[in-house]
Amino acid sequence: MLRKISILSIIGLIILTIFVKNHTKKLDEKIFSIKENIIYLNSIKELAQLDHDYLSSPEKLLELHNLYFVDELIHSSRENIKNISNIEQINMKNIDKNIDE
């Protein structure tokens, strides 16, 4: 009788250990996946922050303006700006005339 109880206890403990081990393994996999996602999202956040800091500083904006757009940008009033939904609406003669002004 004592022998049967001890064998059943051992088998019960083995089964309980198997369930606990499987559950722990699944939790570890979820934790690893979440940590990897956090690392990835942090790297994207850092790159976005770097882009924002680099491009939004007034000195950098002025430097980029002077480097790329010194003679290309012209002032135009809001009334002269039109929405173009089709490329065929673009009239190259009007563009050349606006640039000369």
Secondary structure by P-SEA (a helix, b strand, c coil): caaaaaaaaaaaaaaaaaaaaaaaaaaaaaaaaaaaaaaaaaaaaaaaaaaaaaaacaaaaaaaaaacccccbbbbccccbbbbcccccccaaaaaaaaac
